[in-house]
């Protein structure tokens, strides 16, 4: 089993990912979705969080051997970023969606020097909007962003376009396509449901109306 399917299998086992094409979930955006992904649950399962950490470390060492700093996106990726930074003996910072309205007014927490070669850790990629806002904040702070790593992506075409436009490389441990292949093999979804689920990814904003 390849890495993408292995991670997808773990997410399904602990119910961090739930598939429900017959009774879709409602997202805050108003979209109807046959899938719900909550990677915060991975932190409650030591084997799962260690596996995710180890796969991140392997991928980062292979792709970005000169990395100097790990940055986590608040709040979902802070813990995963800390685990990765600890394993790699690297400093860690995290970035909020926006600057605090009180105290020091920081958007980025932690100590860093402009120019440091940085890898961003994210938990989930949907359209890429919030993730890329963090990328831009770190860039504006003077950091040299090598790329972003995430646990899972829905694989929306709009996300790929957004990351390309921003000039941010994205790599993920698992993805929606690998999840569907695995779920079909395990019987978690039926062949007819696979078509429905693939259609959702192409036009999520219109699906289920």
RAGI-V199314 format. One record per run of one state. SS is the DSSP state (@ for helix, = for strand, . for the rest). FROM is the first residue (numbers start at 1). TO is the last residue. If there is no record, write none. Layout:
ss-><SS:SS>
from-><FROM:FROM>
to-><TO:TO>
This chain:
ss-><.:@:.:=:.:=:.:=:.:=:.:@:.:@:.:=:.:@:.:=:.:=:.:=:.:@:.:=:.:@:.:=:@:.:@:.>
from-><1:3:14:17:20:25:27:32:34:35:38:39:45:46:64:69:74:78:89:91:96:108:110:117:126:129:141:144:154:157:167:170:176:187:191:203>
to-><2:13:16:19:24:26:31:33:34:37:38:44:45:63:68:73:77:88:90:95:107:109:116:125:128:140:143:153:156:166:169:175:186:190:202:209>
